[in-house]
Amino acid sequence: MTTSTVNPSHEVEQWLTKTAIPESPFTNFVKTIYPVSPEAQAFMNQRVSRSQLSKGELLVTAGSTCSSIYLIKKGILRSYVKEGLKEITTWISREQELATCITSFGLQQPARENIQALEDCELFALNIEDLQYLYDHFPEANIVGRKILEKYYRDAEERAFIARLMEATSKYKHFIATKSDLLNRVPLKFIASYLGMTLETLSRIRSKLSRNINEVM
């Protein structure tokens, strides 16, 4: 019995001999994180796929397996879990951010959350098999992956801190300071859920802050 081996360099040469294709926004995003070789760029340009999602449509449904990581080129996505009839928004992602169900994606097991488009979205996706190929054949891809995980771990740590320790008004002020561009794009009920408060509480806070500003003026 004989086995055949594939020469990664030969595969890359084959990709590079094909007609050049426009550089993917996903590739551009990766290059802002850490320099990657022309061969790695060529691979991503070949393998990244573009998709569109209409407002209200689900990208991932709880119970399904999320097999891709998505760069948001246009639009907003929210992640949420359901408790009975209640939806709890766990994350809100906008342009030039990555979105996926990280546990489902990494372990290839059923997702616990849903991902929904809050606006019409344009997405660029890389699937788990192609990501693994990048890790296995291009050392710099591992640095990119580490830096991305470090950033999102910091974000998750801050999210946990806000959720557990800040009182309601401070939570909303922090949201204004870090995500003010979402205030006119995301329905208040989702912002309230994301901040761990009721819509009524958020409305009272907004009204109070508005009065304070008017009094100063």
LINGI-V381405 format. One record per residue. RES is the residue in one letter. SS is DSSP state (helix for helix, strand for strand, loop for the rest). PSI is psi in degrees with one decimal (* if undefined). OMEGA is omega in whole degrees, -180 to 180 (NA if undefined). Layout:
BEGIN
RES&SS&PSI&OMEGA ; RES&SS&PSI&OMEGA
END
This chain:
BEGIN
M&loop&131.5&179 ; T&loop&152.9&178 ; T&loop&147.6&178 ; S&loop&148.7&179 ; T&loop&150.2&179 ; V&loop&128.9&178 ; N&loop&111.5&-178 ; P&helix&-36.1&-180 ; S&helix&-39.3&179 ; H&helix&-40.6&178 ; E&helix&-44.4&-179 ; V&helix&-41.5&179 ; E&helix&-37.6&178 ; Q&helix&-42.6&178 ; W&helix&-42.8&-175 ; L&helix&-20.8&180 ; T&helix&-10.6&178 ; K&loop&164.1&177 ; T&loop&132.5&-178 ; A&loop&141.9&178 ; I&loop&157.8&-180 ; P&loop&148.3&-179 ; E&loop&132.0&-179 ; S&loop&142.8&172 ; P&helix&-29.6&177 ; F&helix&-42.2&178 ; T&helix&-43.9&178 ; N&helix&-40.4&179 ; F&helix&-46.0&-180 ; V&helix&-39.7&-178 ; K&helix&-22.8&177 ; T&helix&-15.8&-179 ; I&helix&-43.6&-178 ; Y&loop&143.6&180 ; P&loop&136.2&176 ; V&loop&152.7&-175 ; S&loop&156.8&175 ; P&helix&-34.5&-180 ; E&helix&-42.2&178 ; A&helix&-39.7&178 ; Q&helix&-43.6&180 ; A&helix&-40.6&179 ; F&helix&-46.9&-180 ; M&helix&-41.4&179 ; N&helix&-32.4&179 ; Q&helix&-34.9&-168 ; R&helix&-23.9&-180 ; V&loop&137.0&-180 ; S&strand&150.3&180 ; R&strand&139.9&176 ; S&strand&159.9&178 ; Q&strand&146.0&-177 ; L&strand&129.0&179 ; S&loop&153.1&179 ; K&loop&130.4&180 ; G&loop&-15.0&-178 ; E&loop&148.5&179 ; L&strand&131.3&174 ; L&strand&-41.7&178 ; V&strand&137.9&177 ; T&loop&135.1&178 ; A&loop&134.1&-179 ; G&loop&-21.2&176 ; S&loop&169.5&179 ; T&strand&127.4&179 ; C&loop&114.7&-174 ; S&loop&5.0&-178 ; S&strand&158.3&170 ; I&strand&137.9&-169 ; Y&strand&134.1&169 ; L&strand&128.5&179 ; I&strand&110.3&177 ; K&strand&-36.1&-180 ; K&strand&136.3&175 ; G&loop&-175.6&-178 ; I&loop&137.6&174 ; L&strand&147.7&171 ; R&strand&144.4&173 ; S&strand&140.8&177 ; Y&strand&155.0&174 ; V&strand&155.6&-179 ; K&strand&133.6&172 ; E&strand&97.4&-173 ; G&loop&-123.3&178 ; L&loop&-5.2&-175 ; K&strand&136.2&175 ; E&strand&128.1&180 ; I&strand&113.9&-180 ; T&strand&122.7&-177 ; T&strand&-22.8&-177 ; W&strand&146.6&174 ; I&strand&123.1&-176 ; S&strand&142.3&-178 ; R&loop&-169.9&-175 ; E&loop&143.8&180 ; Q&loop&27.3&172 ; E&loop&156.0&178 ; L&strand&149.2&178 ; A&strand&137.6&174 ; T&loop&168.6&168 ; C&loop&97.8&-164 ; I&helix&-40.9&180 ; T&helix&-44.9&178 ; S&helix&-44.5&-179 ; F&helix&-48.4&-175 ; G&helix&-37.1&-176 ; L&helix&-5.1&-178 ; Q&loop&55.8&176 ; Q&loop&165.2&-176 ; P&strand&137.7&180 ; A&loop&146.2&176 ; R&loop&-12.5&-175 ; E&loop&166.2&174 ; N&strand&150.5&172 ; I&strand&123.9&-173 ; Q&strand&144.4&176 ; A&strand&125.9&175 ; L&loop&-13.0&174 ; E&loop&167.0&169 ; D&loop&131.1&-173 ; C&strand&147.5&169 ; E&strand&122.5&-172 ; L&strand&151.2&174 ; F&strand&123.5&-169 ; A&strand&144.2&171 ; L&strand&127.9&-177 ; N&strand&167.8&-173 ; I&helix&-36.6&-180 ; E&helix&-42.1&179 ; D&helix&-35.4&175 ; L&helix&-42.3&179 ; Q&helix&-36.8&178 ; Y&helix&-42.5&178 ; L&helix&-45.3&179 ; Y&helix&-40.1&-175 ; D&helix&-29.3&-171 ; H&helix&-13.3&-178 ; F&loop&102.6&-176 ; P&helix&-35.3&-177 ; E&helix&-24.0&179 ; A&helix&-31.8&178 ; N&helix&-33.1&177 ; I&helix&-42.7&176 ; V&helix&-48.2&-180 ; G&helix&-41.1&180 ; R&helix&-44.0&-179 ; K&helix&-38.8&178 ; I&helix&-45.4&180 ; L&helix&-38.1&178 ; E&helix&-44.6&-180 ; K&helix&-46.9&-176 ; Y&helix&-23.2&173 ; Y&helix&-41.2&176 ; R&helix&-43.3&179 ; D&helix&-42.3&-180 ; A&helix&-37.8&178 ; E&helix&-43.7&178 ; E&helix&-40.7&179 ; R&helix&-43.5&179 ; A&helix&-39.8&179 ; F&helix&-46.8&-180 ; I&helix&-46.0&-176 ; A&helix&-35.4&-171 ; R&helix&-32.0&-169 ; L&helix&-27.9&-176 ; M&loop&143.3&173 ; E&loop&168.8&-166 ; A&helix&-46.7&-178 ; T&helix&-39.7&179 ; S&helix&-37.5&177 ; K&helix&-46.8&-178 ; Y&helix&-40.1&178 ; K&helix&-39.1&178 ; H&helix&-39.9&178 ; F&helix&-43.5&178 ; I&helix&-41.4&-177 ; A&helix&-30.0&-173 ; T&helix&-23.0&-175 ; K&helix&37.9&-176 ; S&helix&-28.4&-179 ; D&helix&-14.2&-179 ; L&helix&-11.4&-173 ; L&loop&-36.9&-179 ; N&loop&6.9&-178 ; R&loop&-25.0&-176 ; V&loop&128.5&177 ; P&loop&141.1&-176 ; L&helix&-31.4&-178 ; K&helix&-32.2&179 ; F&helix&-36.5&176 ; I&helix&-43.5&179 ; A&helix&-46.0&179 ; S&helix&-43.0&179 ; Y&helix&-36.7&-179 ; L&loop&-1.9&177 ; G&loop&38.8&178 ; M&loop&168.4&178 ; T&loop&161.2&177 ; L&helix&-35.5&179 ; E&helix&-41.6&179 ; T&helix&-44.4&179 ; L&helix&-40.5&180 ; S&helix&-40.4&178 ; R&helix&-41.6&180 ; I&helix&-45.7&180 ; R&helix&-41.2&180 ; S&helix&-41.8&180 ; K&helix&-45.0&180 ; L&helix&-37.1&179 ; S&helix&-41.5&178 ; R&helix&-41.4&-180 ; N&helix&-40.6&179 ; I&helix&-42.3&-179 ; N&helix&-36.1&179 ; E&helix&-38.9&179 ; V&helix&-39.0&-178 ; M&loop&*&NA
END
